[in-house]
Amino acid sequence: MMEISSHSSVPFCFLVSLLFFCLCSSAAAANVTYDGRAIIIDGQRKLLVSGSIHYPRSTAQMWPDLVKKAKEGGLDAIDTYIFWDVHEPRKGQYNFDGDLDFIKFIKIVQAAGLYVVLRIGPYVCAEWNYGAFPVWLHQIPGIELRTNNDIYKAEMQKFTTLIVDMVKKENLLASQGGPIILTQIENEYGNFIDKYGDAGKQYLQWCVNMAVSLNVGVPWIMCQQADAPPPTINTCNGFYCHKFVPNREGSPKMWTENWTGWFQAWGDAQPHRPAEDVAYAVAYFFASGGTYQNYYMYHGGTNFGRTSGGPFLVTSYDYDAPLDEYGNIKQPKWGHLKKLHSAIRLMEKALTYGDLNTTNIGNGVAVMKYSAEDTSGCFLVNVNGTNDVNVTYNGNEYFVPGRSISVLPDCVQEAYNTAKVTTQTTLMINKPASSNFSWQWHPEKIKDTLKGKGSFSNNSLLEQIMTTGDTSDYLWYMTSVTLNQSDPLWNDTMNLRVQTKGHILHAYVNKHLIGSQFATKGNYKFVFEQAAKFQVGVNFITLLSATDGLANYGAFYDMQRAGIDGGPVKIIGNGNNSLDLSNNTWSYKVGLNGERSQIYSPSSHHSAKWKSDTLPTNQPMTWYKTTFEVPTGDGGLVLDLEGMSKGEAWVNGKSIGRYWLSFIAGNNGCGPCDHRQQYNSDNCRTGCGKPSQRWYHVPRSYTTQGPNTLVLFEEVGGDVSQVNLQTVAVGTVCANVLEGSTLELSCQGEGSFSEIQFASFGNPQGSCGSFTKGSCDAPGALDVVKKACIGQSQCSINVAESVFSSSGCSEPRKSLAVQAVC
């Protein structure tokens, strides 16, 4: 027991939190059940809205603010995976400390009064390295993952039991009075179960039996598993789930992953999903009898270190979520969805008790009405993406834009429409914080590998993942060959040809880099061929193979191979004669010398060996180091790595992830985005023709008040002089609100409005950043907005003709558009 004296310096807020947790530990057990219409908690019929926040993709310092904003956004619950690989990085060695303390994370959610959905898996996909399986599993002889294999099942059961025992010990299950109302076993196995044959079916049943045996006292769910055996509940994942039907009568209609955006690969532009489309999907789901909906993601966060999967997924996992990578509210998505949650909650009783009756009322609009004994609620559904329509229902007129849904909690008053966005749009900016870095550098020592000196040898070309255990992205393959002018292949010009399974290859012949090549996304096998200067006598061949995240999805994804893996490796010479080196004696070395010595750590003994003379530019295999001071404030910190090519970055010894700025996004998918069209993750993108990711999150918890150490490893060659530190802040705030509503603007806690760049009441055109006046405009609009907003941190204006001078508009629906600067 913790003892606190009267002289303790423990903050009062901590004492309050501690008291809360103590009280919660003795809270009454909750009974969580369900039927086809609701999740039932202690007899109360509920519709639940949840959001995914992955604790290792943020930091413990960020968790309270993320949870607070999630609750303010109208969520009832927080959903998270458990990430096996970070908790058991080596077999039998566990880590649940610091940013991996998921128990603390759950207690923070509990303290906020929210429920928890715990997706144990322990396979999670999540675009996480190897699907969050620890790679040591792959190295166990005889193991086969995610199938009816006794070795794998023993390891899975051991870890799953450990997690369940940990939450039970802290009384965190609802059956113990805790916040966890649902638990998940496996993940999206149904997408590929047929590939595993009968062994897959046997494994599925085993998963259910094992989970039930753990006696958690709350329902188990299985997502994307149409044949989920009882008592588990099968659930839906996707952009739209209104058509989903549970596999058993009486099971609730649950949506475990509503993808709020999409993940991003190197070479891709940044994906976005319109707020209107997300809202449309959610409203349609609840209108169609949905009971539980989870935003994947609500906060995406960052793939710190080497945790991004793929392969070839970027470090940012922003996902276009309602809370951005740094934890800022992303408008209009956050606010637009918050208003939807409020509207749905007003009709919760009708939706959970009432009967549904659907009526077509013309112009392609249907009324989906839920009627209970003393209440009713309605949805006006326009699925036509080409027509905005005016409809009359029960004597009232409603304007329903194309592909939108109006929510009428009392079947009379429209409380919300998915396409009528009244929430502001906030454009975040990066402000310079520190660019005057004083750099030192240190070459990666590769003389040993260029001479063929490794740590072990083999008479074959080994597969990379099994060889490295994924302890590093890098594996050196080294051999030597003696050539004579009498050899049939001898020629003044000879090529080195390497067939590899990827992902990146750098080739050296006789200590000279002859070329580099990387795979294209989705096709990680390639053939490298380059001319090389061979000599009479002994020739040294050194091949550096690099991975960039391991596969995380698909049938037998764990069996995907990497590295040169059997090759062949050949010298191509005269008359296309060749010499196959595949069965030579190959020496191997895992990782870089700098990794092994932890040169990126401030406490590294290499501190005296850094060079301060002229910085090399475009020099591969180079380490760079500098120090910086942290700017004041709470704004997110980002590292602008413009000028660099490919490598990894560390702040005070902690990796903030891989970077690859030389991988430029293609031109596909950028352009206008129309919510009236069904969303496709290949569209609605921005940043074509630019690096897929230029800015990298530096968590403030990684920094100190004193000098902070920044270390970069540059694999290909870059210009470190352009690197700088920036802060993320609210820049421009915009809104375009229809007459009859209230325009609300906020600087989101970051100062006050200093300038109104645009204001027009009438029929303004364009969007945030490109507003223009239309054919009619009230001349006093700018003055009205300035008076209400300048010098204020937030302001509101009733959008009505009486507030402004006459706009001269004959159009029935006027609007007020404003663009302001914080």
C-alpha positions in Angstrom: 0.0 0.0 0.0 1.2 3.5 -0.8 1.7 5.8 2.2 1.6 9.5 1.7 2.7 11.8 4.5 1.3 15.2 5.3 4.5 16.7 3.7 4.1 14.7 0.5 4.7 16.5 -2.8 2.3 14.2 -4.6 -0.1 16.4 -6.6 -3.7 16.7 -5.4 -5.0 15.6 -8.8 -3.1 12.4 -8.4 -4.7 11.8 -5.0 -8.1 12.4 -6.4 -7.4 9.9 -9.3 -6.0 7.4 -6.8 -9.1 7.7 -4.7 -11.3 7.3 -7.8 -9.5 4.1 -8.8 -9.8 2.7 -5.2 -13.5 3.4 -5.3 -13.9 1.9 -8.7 -12.1 -1.3 -7.6 -15.0 -2.0 -5.3 -17.8 -0.8 -7.7 -20.7 -3.1 -8.2 -20.4 -5.7 -10.9 -22.3 -4.8 -14.1 -24.2 -7.4 -16.1 -23.5 -7.0 -19.8 -26.0 -8.7 -22.2 -27.6 -8.0 -25.5 -30.4 -8.7 -27.9 -30.9 -7.9 -31.5 -31.7 -4.3 -30.7 -29.3 -3.1 -28.0 -26.4 -3.7 -25.8 -27.9 -4.1 -22.3 -25.9 -3.0 -19.3 -27.5 -3.6 -16.0 -30.9 -3.6 -17.6 -30.4 -0.4 -19.5 -30.8 -0.7 -23.3 -28.0 1.3 -25.0 -26.7 2.2 -28.4 -22.9 2.7 -28.1 -20.5 4.8 -30.0 -16.8 3.9 -29.5 -13.5 5.1 -30.9 -10.2 3.3 -31.4 -7.1 4.8 -29.6 -4.0 2.6 -29.6 -2.0 3.2 -26.5 1.5 2.4 -28.1 0.8 4.8 -31.0 0.7 7.7 -28.5 2.4 8.2 -25.2 1.2 8.0 -21.6 1.5 11.7 -21.3 -1.0 12.1 -24.2 -3.6 9.6 -22.9 -5.6 11.8 -20.6 -6.1 14.5 -23.2 -7.0 12.0 -25.9 -9.6 10.4 -23.7 -11.0 13.7 -22.6 -11.4 14.9 -26.2 -13.0 11.5 -27.1 -15.6 12.0 -24.4 -16.2 15.6 -25.4 -16.7 14.3 -28.9 -19.7 12.2 -27.7 -18.1 8.7 -27.4 -19.3 6.2 -24.9 -16.3 3.9 -25.1 -12.7 3.5 -26.1 -11.6 0.6 -28.2 -8.0 -0.7 -28.2 -5.9 -3.7 -29.3 -3.3 -5.4 -27.2 0.0 -5.5 -29.0 1.8 -8.8 -28.2 5.1 -8.0 -29.8 5.9 -4.9 -27.7 4.7 -6.6 -24.5 6.8 -9.8 -25.0 9.7 -8.8 -27.3 11.6 -11.9 -26.3 10.0 -15.1 -25.2 9.1 -15.0 -21.5 10.4 -11.4 -21.1 7.5 -8.9 -20.6 7.2 -5.1 -20.7 4.1 -3.3 -19.5 5.8 -0.1 -18.3 5.6 3.5 -19.4 3.9 4.0 -22.7 3.1 0.2 -22.8 1.1 0.3 -19.5 -2.2 -0.6 -20.9 -3.7 -1.1 -17.4 -3.0 2.6 -16.7 -4.6 3.5 -20.1 -7.7 1.6 -19.2 -7.9 3.2 -15.8 -7.7 6.7 -17.4 -10.6 5.7 -19.7 -12.4 4.5 -16.6 -11.8 7.7 -14.7 -13.4 9.6 -17.6 -16.5 7.6 -17.2 -16.2 5.7 -20.5 -16.5 2.0 -21.3 -13.6 -0.1 -22.8 -13.7 -2.6 -25.6 -10.6 -4.7 -25.2 -9.5 -6.4 -28.5 -7.0 -9.0 -27.2 -6.5 -10.8 -30.5 -3.6 -11.4 -30.0 -3.3 -11.1 -33.8 -4.3 -7.5 -34.5 -3.4 -6.6 -38.1 -3.6 -2.8 -37.5 -1.0 -2.1 -40.2 1.5 -3.0 -37.3 4.7 -4.8 -37.9 4.0 -8.6 -38.3 0.4 -8.0 -37.2 1.8 -7.5 -33.6 3.0 -11.1 -33.4 6.5 -11.2 -31.9 8.8 -12.5 -34.6 10.4 -15.0 -32.1 7.1 -17.0 -32.6 8.1 -17.5 -36.3 11.4 -18.9 -35.2 10.0 -21.7 -33.0 10.6 -25.1 -34.8 7.3 -26.7 -36.0 5.1 -23.7 -35.4 2.3 -22.6 -37.8 0.5 -19.4 -36.9 -3.2 -18.9 -36.8 -4.2 -22.5 -37.5 -4.7 -25.7 -35.6 -1.1 -26.0 -34.5 -0.5 -27.1 -30.9 2.7 -25.1 -30.5 1.1 -21.8 -31.6 -2.1 -22.4 -29.6 -0.1 -22.9 -26.5 1.7 -19.6 -26.9 -1.5 -17.8 -27.9 -3.3 -19.2 -24.9 -0.5 -18.3 -22.5 -0.4 -14.7 -23.6 -4.2 -14.2 -23.8 -4.5 -15.7 -20.3 -1.8 -13.3 -19.0 -3.7 -10.3 -20.3 -7.0 -11.5 -18.9 -5.4 -12.2 -15.5 -3.9 -8.7 -15.5 -7.3 -7.0 -16.1 -9.0 -9.3 -13.5 -6.3 -8.5 -10.9 -7.2 -4.8 -11.3 -11.0 -5.5 -11.4 -11.3 -3.9 -14.8 -13.9 -6.2 -16.3 -17.5 -5.0 -16.1 -18.4 -8.2 -14.3 -16.0 -6.9 -11.6 -17.3 -3.4 -11.6 -14.8 -2.2 -14.2 -15.1 -0.5 -17.6 -14.4 -3.4 -20.0 -17.8 -4.4 -21.5 -16.6 -6.4 -24.5 -13.6 -8.5 -25.3 -12.4 -9.7 -28.7 -10.6 -12.9 -29.7 -8.8 -13.3 -33.0 -9.3 -10.7 -35.7 -10.6 -10.7 -39.3 -9.8 -14.4 -39.6 -13.0 -15.0 -41.5 -11.5 -13.1 -44.5 -9.1 -16.0 -45.0 -10.4 -19.0 -43.1 -11.1 -20.9 -46.3 -7.3 -20.8 -47.1 -6.6 -22.8 -43.9 -9.0 -25.6 -44.7 -10.3 -27.9 -41.9 -7.4 -26.8 -39.7 -8.7 -23.3 -39.8 -12.2 -24.4 -38.8 -10.8 -26.4 -35.9 -8.6 -23.4 -34.8 -11.7 -21.1 -34.9 -13.6 -23.4 -32.6 -10.6 -23.7 -30.3 -10.3 -19.9 -30.1 -13.9 -19.7 -28.9 -13.5 -22.5 -26.4 -10.3 -21.1 -25.0 -11.8 -17.5 -24.7 -14.9 -18.8 -23.0 -12.8 -20.8 -20.5 -11.3 -17.6 -19.3 -14.5 -16.5 -17.6 -14.4 -12.8 -18.3 -18.1 -12.3 -17.6 -18.6 -10.1 -20.6 -19.4 -11.0 -24.3 -16.7 -12.1 -26.6 -16.8 -10.7 -30.2 -15.1 -11.9 -33.4 -14.9 -9.3 -36.2 -15.3 -10.3 -39.9 -16.2 -13.8 -38.9 -19.5 -14.8 -40.5 -19.3 -18.3 -39.0 -18.3 -17.2 -35.5 -19.4 -20.0 -33.2 -21.6 -19.3 -30.2 -21.4 -17.6 -27.8 -19.2 -15.1 -29.7 -20.8 -12.3 -31.6 -19.8 -11.7 -35.2 -19.2 -8.1 -36.2 -18.6 -6.0 -39.3 -15.5 -4.0 -40.4 -15.6 -1.6 -43.4 -16.5 1.8 -44.7 -20.2 0.9 -44.6 -22.0 -1.7 -42.5 -25.7 -0.8 -42.8 -26.3 -4.0 -44.8 -24.5 -6.3 -42.3 -26.7 -9.0 -40.7 -25.5 -10.9 -37.7 -25.2 -14.7 -38.1 -27.6 -15.6 -35.3 -31.1 -14.3 -34.5 -30.9 -12.2 -31.3 -27.3 -11.1 -31.8 -26.7 -7.3 -31.9 -25.7 -5.6 -35.1 -22.2 -4.4 -34.3 -19.6 -2.4 -36.3 -16.2 -2.8 -34.8 -14.3 -0.8 -37.5 -15.7 2.2 -39.3 -12.6 3.3 -41.1 -12.5 7.1 -40.7 -9.8 7.4 -43.3 -7.1 5.0 -44.5 -3.5 4.1 -43.9 -0.7 5.3 -46.1 2.2 3.6 -47.9 5.5 5.1 -49.1 4.8 6.3 -52.6 1.2 7.2 -51.8 -0.4 10.6 -51.3 -2.2 11.3 -48.0 -5.7 9.7 -47.8 -8.8 11.6 -46.5 -12.4 10.6 -46.0 -15.0 13.3 -46.0 -16.8 14.0 -42.7 -20.1 14.0 -44.5 -19.4 10.4 -45.8 -18.4 9.1 -42.3 -21.5 10.7 -40.8 -23.7 9.2 -43.6 -22.4 5.7 -42.9 -22.9 6.0 -39.2 -26.5 7.4 -39.5 -27.4 4.7 -42.0 -26.0 2.0 -39.7 -28.1 3.1 -36.7 -31.1 3.7 -39.0 -30.7 0.1 -40.1 -30.8 -1.4 -36.6 -27.2 -0.9 -35.5 -26.4 -1.2 -31.8 -22.6 -0.5 -31.5 -20.3 1.5 -33.8 -16.6 2.0 -33.4 -14.5 4.6 -35.3 -11.3 3.0 -36.5 -9.4 5.2 -35.8 -10.6 8.0 -33.5 -6.9 8.9 -32.9 -4.5 7.1 -35.2 -1.1 8.3 -33.8 2.4 7.3 -34.8 4.2 4.1 -35.7 7.2 4.9 -33.5 10.4 2.9 -33.8 10.1 0.1 -36.3 6.5 -0.7 -35.6 4.9 0.1 -39.0 3.9 -2.9 -41.0 3.0 -3.4 -44.6 5.7 -3.6 -45.8 6.3 0.0 -46.9 3.9 1.8 -44.6 4.7 5.3 -43.5 5.5 6.2 -39.9 2.5 8.4 -39.5 -0.8 6.6 -38.6 -2.9 9.7 -38.7 -5.6 7.8 -40.6 -7.5 11.1 -41.1 -9.1 10.4 -37.7 -11.2 13.0 -35.7 -8.1 13.5 -33.5 -5.0 14.1 -35.6 -1.6 12.4 -35.1 -0.6 14.9 -32.5 -3.9 14.8 -30.6 -5.4 18.0 -32.0 -9.1 18.1 -32.8 -9.5 17.7 -36.5 -12.4 19.9 -37.8 -14.9 19.5 -39.2 -14.8 15.7 -38.7 -14.7 15.8 -34.9 -17.4 18.4 -34.5 -19.7 17.1 -37.2 -19.7 13.6 -35.7 -20.2 15.0 -32.2 -23.4 16.6 -33.4 -24.5 13.3 -34.9 -23.9 11.5 -31.7 -26.1 14.0 -29.8 -28.9 13.6 -32.3 -28.8 9.8 -32.2 -28.8 9.8 -28.4 -32.0 11.8 -28.5 -33.8 8.9 -30.1 -32.0 6.0 -28.3 -35.2 4.8 -26.7 -37.1 4.7 -30.0 -34.2 2.8 -31.6 -33.7 0.2 -28.9 -37.4 -0.4 -28.1 -39.3 0.6 -31.3 -40.4 -1.2 -34.4 -39.1 -0.1 -37.8 -41.4 1.0 -40.7 -39.9 2.2 -43.9 -41.9 4.4 -46.3 -40.9 5.9 -49.6 -42.1 9.5 -49.8 -40.9 10.4 -53.3 -37.9 11.9 -55.0 -35.9 8.9 -53.9 -36.2 9.6 -50.2 -37.3 7.0 -47.7 -38.5 7.6 -44.1 -37.2 5.0 -41.7 -39.4 5.4 -38.6 -39.0 3.7 -35.3 -42.1 3.7 -33.1 -42.2 2.6 -29.5 -45.1 2.9 -27.0 -44.5 6.5 -26.1 -41.9 7.7 -28.5 -40.7 7.7 -32.1 -37.7 8.7 -34.1 -37.2 9.1 -37.9 -34.4 9.1 -40.5 -35.0 10.8 -43.9 -32.7 8.8 -46.2 -31.6 10.1 -49.6 -29.4 7.6 -51.2 -29.3 9.4 -54.6 -26.0 11.1 -55.0 -27.1 13.3 -57.9 -30.2 15.1 -56.5 -30.8 17.5 -53.7 -34.5 17.2 -52.9 -37.2 19.0 -51.0 -39.7 16.6 -49.5 -42.8 16.9 -47.4 -43.4 14.5 -44.5 -46.4 14.8 -42.1 -47.1 18.3 -43.4 -43.5 19.5 -42.9 -41.0 20.4 -45.6 -37.4 19.2 -45.4 -34.4 19.9 -47.6 -32.4 16.7 -48.0 -29.1 17.0 -50.0 -28.0 14.2 -52.3 -26.6 11.1 -50.5 -27.4 12.4 -47.0 -29.6 11.5 -44.1 -31.6 13.8 -41.9 -32.1 12.8 -38.3 -35.5 13.7 -36.7 -35.5 12.5 -33.1 -39.2 13.3 -32.7 -40.1 12.7 -36.4 -40.8 16.5 -36.7 -37.8 18.7 -36.1 -34.6 18.1 -38.1 -31.8 17.9 -35.5 -29.0 16.9 -38.0 -28.2 16.2 -41.6 -25.1 14.3 -42.5 -24.3 16.6 -45.5 -25.1 19.9 -43.8 -21.8 20.7 -42.0 -22.2 23.5 -39.5 -18.9 22.8 -37.8 -15.9 24.9 -38.6 -13.0 23.7 -40.8 -9.6 24.1 -39.0 -6.4 24.3 -41.1 -3.4 23.5 -38.9 0.0 25.0 -39.7 3.6 24.3 -38.7 5.4 27.2 -37.1 9.3 27.2 -37.1 10.7 26.5 -33.7 14.4 25.7 -34.2 16.4 25.5 -37.4 19.8 26.7 -36.2 21.2 23.2 -35.5 24.9 22.6 -35.0 25.4 19.2 -36.5 28.1 16.6 -36.0 28.5 13.4 -38.0 29.8 9.9 -37.9 30.2 7.5 -40.7 28.7 4.1 -40.3 31.8 1.8 -40.0 31.5 -0.7 -42.9 35.1 -1.7 -43.5 34.6 -5.0 -41.8 31.6 -6.0 -44.0 33.3 -4.7 -47.2 36.1 -7.1 -46.4 33.6 -9.9 -45.9 33.9 -10.1 -42.1 30.7 -11.3 -40.5 29.6 -13.0 -37.3 28.6 -16.4 -38.8 28.6 -18.1 -42.2 26.5 -20.5 -44.3 26.9 -22.2 -47.6 23.6 -20.8 -48.8 21.7 -17.5 -49.1 19.5 -17.3 -46.0 16.1 -15.8 -45.6 16.3 -12.5 -43.8 13.5 -12.5 -41.2 14.4 -15.9 -39.8 18.0 -14.9 -39.7 17.6 -11.5 -38.0 14.6 -12.2 -35.9 13.6 -8.7 -37.0 16.0 -7.2 -34.5 17.2 -4.9 -37.2 16.1 -3.8 -40.7 19.5 -4.7 -42.0 21.3 -8.0 -42.9 24.7 -8.1 -44.6 25.5 -10.9 -47.1 29.2 -11.3 -47.9 31.2 -13.6 -50.1 34.3 -13.6 -52.2 35.2 -15.1 -55.6 38.5 -15.6 -57.4 38.4 -14.7 -61.1 41.0 -15.2 -63.9 41.2 -13.9 -67.4 40.9 -17.5 -68.6 37.5 -17.9 -67.2 34.8 -18.2 -69.9 32.8 -15.3 -68.5 35.8 -12.9 -68.2 35.2 -9.6 -69.9 36.1 -6.0 -69.3 32.5 -5.4 -68.5 30.7 -7.8 -66.2 27.5 -7.4 -64.2 26.4 -8.5 -60.8 22.9 -9.9 -60.8 21.0 -10.4 -57.6 17.5 -11.8 -57.2 15.9 -10.8 -53.9 12.7 -10.9 -52.1 13.3 -7.4 -50.9 12.7 -4.9 -49.7 15.8 -2.8 -50.4 19.3 -3.7 -51.7 22.6 -1.9 -51.7 25.4 -3.7 -53.5 29.2 -3.3 -53.1 31.9 -4.9 -55.2 35.5 -4.6 -54.1 34.5 -1.9 -51.5 32.7 0.3 -54.1 28.9 0.9 -54.0 27.7 -0.1 -57.5 24.1 0.6 -57.0 20.9 0.5 -54.9 17.3 -0.6 -55.6 14.1 -1.0 -53.8 10.9 -2.9 -54.5 7.7 -1.4 -55.7 4.7 -1.5 -53.3 3.0 -4.9 -53.4 5.7 -6.6 -55.4 8.7 -7.1 -53.1 10.6 -9.5 -55.3 13.0 -7.9 -57.8 16.1 -8.4 -59.8 19.1 -6.1 -59.3 21.6 -6.0 -62.0 24.5 -3.5 -62.3 27.8 -3.3 -64.0 30.7 -3.8 -61.6 34.5 -3.5 -61.8 35.8 -7.0 -61.1 39.5 -7.8 -61.0 41.8 -10.7 -61.6 42.2 -12.5 -58.3 40.0 -12.2 -55.2 36.9 -10.1 -55.5 34.7 -9.2 -52.4 31.0 -8.9 -52.9 29.0 -7.3 -50.1 25.2 -7.0 -50.2 23.2 -5.1 -47.7 19.6 -6.1 -47.6 17.0 -4.0 -45.8 13.4 -4.5 -44.8 10.9 -1.7 -44.2 8.2 -3.2 -42.1 6.9 -6.8 -42.1 3.6 -8.0 -43.6 0.6 -7.8 -41.3 -2.3 -9.1 -43.2 -3.5 -11.9 -45.4 -3.6 -15.7 -45.4 -0.2 -17.1 -44.2 1.2 -13.5 -44.2 3.6 -14.7 -41.6 5.3 -16.9 -44.2 6.2 -14.0 -46.5 9.9 -14.1 -46.9 12.5 -11.3 -47.3 16.1 -10.8 -48.2 18.2 -12.5 -50.8 16.8 -15.9 -49.6 18.3 -18.4 -52.1 19.1 -15.8 -54.7 20.4 -16.6 -57.1 23.4 -14.2 -57.1 25.4 -14.4 -60.3 28.2 -12.7 -62.2 27.1 -12.2 -65.8 30.0 -12.0 -68.2 31.2 -12.6 -71.8 28.6 -14.1 -74.1 26.1 -14.1 -71.3 28.2 -16.7 -69.5 27.5 -16.6 -65.8 28.9 -17.8 -62.5 26.4 -18.7 -59.8 27.6 -17.7 -56.4 24.5 -18.9 -54.5 26.2 -21.9 -52.9 29.4 -20.1 -52.0 30.3 -19.7 -48.4 28.5 -16.5 -47.3 29.3 -14.6 -44.2 26.5 -12.8 -42.4 26.1 -9.8 -40.0 22.9 -8.6 -38.5 22.4 -4.9 -38.2 24.6 -1.8 -38.3 27.6 -1.2 -36.1 25.9 2.0 -35.0 22.8 0.1 -33.9 24.9 -2.4 -32.0 26.8 0.4 -30.0 23.5 2.4 -29.7 25.2 5.4 -31.1 21.8 7.2 -31.1 21.7 7.1 -27.3 22.9 10.3 -25.4 24.8 8.0 -23.0 26.6 6.2 -25.9 30.4 5.9 -25.4 30.8 7.1 -29.0 30.2 10.7 -28.0 33.8 11.6 -28.4 34.1 10.2 -31.9 31.6 12.5 -33.6 33.1 14.8 -36.3 32.5 18.5 -36.4 34.2 19.4 -39.6 32.5 20.0 -43.0 29.2 18.1 -43.1 29.0 15.6 -45.8 26.1 15.9 -48.3 24.4 13.0 -50.1 26.7 10.6 -48.4 25.1 7.2 -47.7 25.5 5.3 -44.4 26.0 8.3 -42.2 25.0 9.2 -38.7 24.2 12.8 -37.8 23.7 14.4 -34.3 22.6 17.7 -32.9 21.0 19.1 -29.8 17.9 21.4 -29.5 15.8 23.2 -26.9 12.1 22.5 -26.7 9.8 25.4 -27.4 7.4 26.4 -24.7 3.7 25.4 -24.8 1.7 22.3 -25.3 1.6 22.3 -29.1 2.7 19.2 -31.0 6.3 19.1 -32.0 7.3 17.9 -35.5 10.6 17.3 -37.1 10.8 18.6 -40.7 13.2 16.2 -42.5 13.3 18.0 -45.8 16.6 17.3 -47.5 16.9 13.8 -46.1 16.4 10.6 -48.1 15.9 7.4 -46.1 16.7 6.3 -42.6 15.6 6.5 -39.0 15.4 9.3 -36.4 15.9 9.2 -32.6 15.2 11.9 -29.9 17.1 11.3 -26.6 17.6 7.7 -27.6 14.0 7.0 -28.5 13.2 6.2 -32.1 10.4 8.4 -33.6 10.3 6.1 -36.6 11.6 5.5 -40.1 11.7 8.2 -42.7 11.8 8.0 -46.5 11.5 11.4 -48.1 13.0 10.3 -51.4 9.9 8.1 -52.0 7.7 10.5 -53.8 3.9 10.1 -53.9 2.4 9.4 -57.3 -0.2 11.4 -59.1 -3.1 9.1 -58.4 -6.1 10.0 -56.3 -5.6 13.7 -55.8 -8.3 16.1 -56.9 -11.8 17.2 -55.8 -13.5 14.9 -53.4 -17.3 14.6 -53.4 -19.1 13.0 -50.5 -22.0 12.3 -52.8 -19.9 9.4 -54.2 -19.3 6.2 -52.3 -15.9 6.5 -50.7 -12.9 4.8 -52.2 -9.6 4.9 -50.3 -7.7 5.4 -53.6 -9.4 8.8 -54.0 -9.7 12.0 -51.9 -5.9 12.2 -51.5 -3.6 15.2 -51.1 0.1 15.7 -51.6 0.6 14.1 -55.0 4.1 14.6 -56.3 5.5 15.3 -52.8 7.3 13.1 -50.3 4.7 10.7 -48.8 5.8 11.9 -45.3 7.9 15.0 -44.6 7.0 15.8 -41.0 7.6 13.4 -38.0 6.0 13.6 -34.6 8.3 14.3 -31.6 6.3 13.5 -28.5 6.9 16.1 -25.8 7.4 13.2 -23.3 10.5 12.2 -25.3 12.1 15.6 -24.5 13.5 17.3 -21.5 13.8 20.9 -20.4 17.6 20.9 -21.0 19.4 20.2 -24.3 17.8 17.3 -26.3 19.7 15.0 -28.5 18.6 14.4 -32.1 20.3 11.6 -34.1 19.6 10.6 -37.7 20.8 7.6 -39.6 20.9 8.4 -43.3 21.0 5.2 -45.4 21.0 6.7 -48.9 22.4 10.3 -48.6 20.8 13.6 -47.8 21.4 17.2 -46.8 21.0 17.6 -43.1 21.3 21.4 -43.1 17.6 21.7 -44.1 16.3 19.8 -41.1 14.4 21.9 -38.6 12.0 21.6 -35.7 8.4 23.0 -35.8 5.3 23.3 -33.7 1.8 22.4 -34.8 -0.8 25.2 -34.3 -4.2 26.3 -35.4 -3.9 28.5 -38.4 -7.0 29.3 -40.5 -10.5 28.7 -39.3 -13.4 28.6 -41.7 -17.1 27.8 -41.8 -20.0 28.0 -44.3 -23.3 27.7 -42.5 -26.8 27.8 -43.9 -29.4 30.4 -42.8 -31.3 29.3 -39.8 -28.3 27.8 -38.1 -25.6 29.3 -35.8 -22.0 29.8 -37.0 -19.6 28.9 -34.3 -15.8 29.5 -34.5 -13.0 28.6 -32.1 -9.2 28.8 -32.0 -9.4 25.5 -30.1 -7.5 26.9 -27.0 -4.7 28.5 -29.1 -5.1 32.3 -28.7 -7.7 34.5 -30.2 -8.9 35.7 -33.6 -6.6 38.3 -35.1 -7.9 38.7 -38.6 -11.1 38.0 -40.6 -9.9 37.3 -44.1 -13.3 36.7 -45.6 -17.0 37.0 -44.7 -20.0 36.9 -47.0 -23.7 36.4 -46.4 -25.6 35.4 -49.5 -24.4 32.7 -51.9 -20.6 32.5 -51.3 -18.7 30.1 -53.5 -15.6 27.9 -52.9 -14.3 26.3 -49.8 -11.9 27.0 -47.0 -8.8 28.8 -48.4 -10.6 29.7 -51.6 -13.8 31.4 -50.7 -15.2 34.0 -53.2 -18.4 36.1 -53.1 -21.3 34.9 -55.2 -23.9 36.8 -57.1 -25.4 38.2 -54.0 -23.8 39.4 -50.8 -24.8 41.5 -47.7 -22.4 44.4 -47.7 -22.1 44.5 -43.9 -21.2 40.9 -43.3 -17.5 41.5 -42.7 -18.2 44.2 -40.1 -20.6 41.9 -38.3 -18.1 39.1 -38.1 -15.2 41.3 -37.0 -17.3 42.8 -34.2 -18.3 39.3 -33.0 -14.9 37.6 -33.3 -11.8 39.8 -33.3 -9.9 39.4 -30.0 -12.1 36.5 -29.0 -11.0 32.9 -28.6 -14.4 31.7 -29.8 -17.5 33.4 -31.2 -20.9 32.6 -32.5 -23.3 34.4 -34.9 -26.9 33.6 -35.8 -27.1 33.2 -39.5 -30.3 35.2 -40.3 -31.2 38.0 -42.7 -32.1 40.1 -39.6 -28.5 40.0 -38.4 -27.1 41.4 -41.7 -28.2 44.0 -44.2 -30.1 42.7 -47.1 -28.1 40.3 -49.3 -30.4 40.8 -52.3 -30.5 37.0 -52.8 -33.5 35.4 -54.4 -32.2 32.0 -53.5 -34.2 30.2 -50.8 -31.1 29.0 -48.9 -28.6 31.7 -48.1 -25.4 31.0 -46.1 -22.7 32.7 -44.2 -19.1 31.9 -45.1 -16.2 33.1 -42.9 -12.4 32.6 -42.9 -10.5 33.8 -39.9 -7.0 33.6 -38.6 -6.0 32.7 -35.0 
